[in-house]
Every structure is written in C-alpha cells, then in structure tokens.
C-alpha cells in the first residue's frame, strides 16, 4: 500500500470563483468553455453554480472535443445542443469549427433562435462580455484541450472579449519535461497547437500566459485565477482534488501518466488500448505474442515501469473484435518514469521482434510527435541517440523560455 499525504488546503480557480462574493464576473454576461471536469473540489458543477448566481449572467457554454457533456468519442464531431436544465445553448468547438466564431460570441440569439430543441420563449443573450475557461488538462501537448484554449484566446482577442482562465494543477506535475518541442508551423494542428514539448510541465493558466506573450498574433486581455497551495512537485493524488474523467478514454490518473508517450501509438498499427477498460495502458496487436514482448520489454529495465503480459479484444477502434497480444504498462515510480522514451523503446522492440509487421501512419505519427525526424529512425532501426540528444537540447531551451510565465514554485 502506498501512503499519500493529502494537501487539503489546495483550491482551484473554480473553487475561488464560486466562493468570491466580490466576483470579477459581476454585472457581466458570461460564456464558459468547460466539460465534466468543470467542478469544485466538492464535485459541484461549475455551470450550475454560476447559473444560480444573480450578480452576473451565464449565457452560453462552449465544449471542446468530446463535448460539454463529455460523451462523444475521440474524433467524433459534436453539433450544437440545448441544455434544457440550465436553459443554455451548448456551442461545439469540435464540430464545424475548432475556434469560437464571431456569431458564437457576439450574435448568440441570432445564431441559435429557432434551432431544434430551443423553447420559443427562451431568454437568449446577444453576446458575451467575458469568456471563462475551466477544463482539467492532462499535461500533454497532444491532448486537444490545449488547442481549444489557444483557439479561444485567438477568437476572444479578435472580438475584444477578455478571457478568464480558472487554473487547475497539472496532474503530471510541473517539473519534468519530455518529448520534442513541436516544430511550427509544419506540424501545427489541434494535437499540437503551439511550439511546446509533448510533456510541457505547465498548468493551463501558465500555458495561457506563455501563449499570450510569445505566440499570439494579437494578445487577449487575459486574467488567470491561480490554484493555491499547489507546487510543481506535487502528485495529483496529494491535492485532495477529485479525478473526474477529462474524456472517455482518460479514466484514471494512471492513464494520464502514460499518455504522453502512448498517444504516439495512434500513428501506428498497434492498438493503444482504445475499446478496453485500460486505454493507453494496454497495447498490442493480433500478431504479437504477449509473453514474448513482455519479457523483451522488461529486459530493457526502463526506469519506473514494469510490463505485464496482457491479452485483450477491443470493442471499438483498431483491431475491433480481434484478440490482441501485448502488455500493460504499470508505472511503479512516477518520479522516474518517462513516458515518451518508454514508448519509443517499445516501438523499437516491436519492430525487432516482428519484422515487417509494425507500420506507421506517417502524417499522424509525425503530427503527434511534432516533428518528422523521429519516425524514419524507428522505421529503419537506426540509433535514436542523436535525435534524443537534440530533443534534450530543445527542452532546455523551452525550460528557459517558459520561466517568466510560471505561477507556482
């Protein structure tokens, strides 16, 4: 049994907003970008708490990938919806657009009046005066909520709407950085929106400060409500905050720990465990012999991780309905574990054991990796050491770049 010291005094930006009687929202019409993670430490819904306030008006919700309700699967486009309980429009930032459009911000009533499901007598605002962002990130560039944040900053700046970010801890901590710094503009997408590393070690509030100062063509009027009591070295379990699934395939903190590396499997013909109860921890393929691969991976003695033979049949996604041999990643020491290098060594091992079987979806893998310099080495079996040395050099440069925008010790 692992004993964990809980720091009960930690409060998120959402906790402070709800408790603040002299609210910065006073007298304003508010838009809120959120999903099921938008809760207080007592698991109360932030949209519901804000909707109940009388000193300002919550007039619209905006959802990232998976939607405001968090029910859509990865890559599924989400359309406009109406929330009959809150009496609010739910705009999708993962449907026809990734970026809030002008009408979503400044002509809400005109845009949605007459849409299916909206009562004819619904009170609809024309515009918002302030956008609020409250979503739990998982600490990886490839997780699309960072892209949604950047797109929202861009749109708010264009339309003169201030942005308030309610900060939350980075569940991977804020010390370790991993993986390539994205090469912009070649590999910019929603899974890599700005030139940051795969594991960036920053909170969404810190990222917003960095983006605004260094990467935005037009800065937004930005305010960050910080987390109190959090320091960069704290494990998420020590915060006393509840883990709410940020997306359907991010069920646990264990998933988040392995995600920065294991998400790269989406650019290969290996199953990354989607369609199982342990996405990104399970990995394999129908042509892999589980015990053979597991023994070979454990023989590498990679830090902070042990592999266990696993067999699984995905219910959806790659190799749906096929029995896959493979392994499950068990992180034994989160402080020493490095997800990106672990996955790269995993791919090297699969290629060596099963010649001609492992294939890469070039554009997908490179887009996730943020560079096209690593995949050819994996495909050819070349030494990764020179590429990893360049990555480490880039990480040191990024660490210096991010320093002025950090909020926590």
Order of alpha helices (4+ residues) and beta strands (2+ residues): alpha-beta-alpha-beta-beta-beta-alpha-alpha-beta-alpha-beta-beta-beta-alpha-beta-alpha-beta-alpha-beta-beta-alpha-alpha-alpha-alpha
